Amino acid sequence: MQSQPFIVTIAPKPAQEVSLRDVIVNAIGVTGALTLIALVLGAIVALVLIRWHRRHPPEIDHLPSVSPFSQRPDAPPTSQAQ
């Protein structure tokens, strides 16, 4: 028996048209997601900074003044000759 080869033709699926409305809706969705992620990360960083400054107040980090115009609180008062 001689068999005949058969040919299968795959019909391309019709392409779905993308409208301007679809592009805008998708762009707004992506922008909204990125905005939400930025807000959440900003809140986390803010909380970390607030807790850090509550545990390490900035006043502790200041060096003593070396200005000749300011007096130290423990120094005796100086008399100015007039």
C-alpha positions as CSV (number, residue, x, y, z in Angstrom):
1,M,0.0,0.0,0.0
2,Q,1.3,3.3,-1.0
3,S,0.5,6.1,1.5
4,Q,0.0,9.6,0.4
5,P,1.7,12.3,2.5
6,F,-0.7,14.7,4.0
7,I,0.0,18.4,4.5
8,V,-1.1,20.3,7.6
9,T,-1.5,24.0,7.2
10,I,-1.6,25.9,10.4
11,A,-3.8,28.9,10.1
12,P,-2.4,31.9,11.9
13,K,-4.4,33.1,14.8
14,P,-6.0,36.4,14.0
15,A,-4.0,39.2,15.8
16,Q,-5.9,41.0,18.4
17,E,-5.9,44.7,17.7
18,V,-4.5,46.9,20.4
19,S,-6.3,50.2,20.7
20,L,-5.0,53.4,22.1
21,R,-7.4,52.9,25.1
22,D,-5.7,49.6,25.9
23,V,-2.3,51.2,25.8
24,I,-3.4,54.1,28.1
25,V,-5.1,51.7,30.6
26,N,-2.0,49.5,30.8
27,A,0.3,52.5,31.2
28,I,-1.9,53.9,34.1
29,G,-1.8,50.5,35.7
30,V,2.0,50.3,35.5
31,T,2.4,53.9,36.8
32,G,0.0,53.2,39.6
33,A,1.9,50.1,40.7
34,L,5.2,52.0,40.6
35,T,3.8,54.9,42.5
36,L,2.4,52.5,45.2
37,I,5.8,50.8,45.5
38,A,7.5,54.2,45.8
39,L,5.1,55.3,48.6
40,V,5.6,52.1,50.5
41,L,9.4,52.2,50.3
42,G,9.4,55.9,51.3
43,A,7.3,55.2,54.3
44,I,9.7,52.4,55.4
45,V,12.7,54.6,55.0
46,A,10.9,57.4,57.0
47,L,10.1,55.0,59.8
48,V,13.7,53.8,59.9
49,L,15.1,57.3,60.0
50,I,12.6,58.4,62.7
51,R,13.5,55.4,64.9
52,W,17.2,56.0,64.4
53,H,17.0,59.7,65.4
54,R,14.9,58.8,68.5
55,R,17.6,56.4,69.6
56,H,20.5,58.6,68.6
57,P,19.5,62.2,69.1
58,P,21.5,64.7,67.0
59,E,22.5,66.6,70.1
60,I,24.8,63.8,71.2
61,D,26.7,63.9,67.9
62,H,27.5,67.6,68.1
63,L,31.1,68.5,68.9
64,P,31.9,71.2,71.5
65,S,32.2,74.7,70.2
66,V,35.7,75.9,69.6
67,S,34.7,79.5,68.8
68,P,36.6,82.1,70.8
69,F,33.4,84.2,71.0
70,S,31.4,81.6,72.9
71,Q,32.0,80.7,76.5
72,R,31.9,77.2,77.8
73,P,29.2,76.7,80.4
74,D,31.7,75.5,83.0
75,A,34.2,78.3,82.5
76,P,34.3,81.2,85.1
77,P,33.0,84.5,83.9
78,T,35.6,86.7,82.4
79,S,35.9,90.4,83.4
80,Q,36.2,92.8,80.6
81,A,38.4,95.8,81.3
82,Q,36.9,99.1,80.4
